[in-house]
Amino acid sequence: MAIISMFYGIIISMYFFDNQKHKLPHIHVKYQDQEAVFSITEGELISGNLKSNKTRLV
C-alpha cells in the first residue's frame, strides 16, 4: 500500500495490484473508522461511505 497523501485525518492510498475488486483506476480513502473507494478519472464514489464534508475534501 502506497500512501499518497494525509491531511485532516484523511489517508489516501493506492494499491499496486488491486484490480480484482474494482476494474477502474481508483484510490482508497480512510478517515477514522470509515473507508471509501473513489474513481480517479471521474472522482465518483465506487464503494464505501465517508462523511460528506470529508468527501468534498477528497
KABEL-V968610 format. One record per backbone hydrogen bond with DSSP energy under -1.0 kcal/mol. CO is the residue of the C=O (numbers start at 1). NH is the residue of the N-H. Records with the same first field share a line. If there is no record, write none. Layout:
CO = NH ; NH
//
This chain:
2 = 14
5 = 12
7 = 10
10 = 7
11 = 30
12 = 4 ; 5
13 = 28
14 = 2
25 = 40
27 = 38
28 = 13
29 = 36
30 = 11
31 = 34
34 = 31
35 = 49
36 = 29
37 = 46 ; 47
38 = 27
39 = 43
44 = 39
47 = 37
51 = 55
52 = 56
53 = 57
54 = 58
//
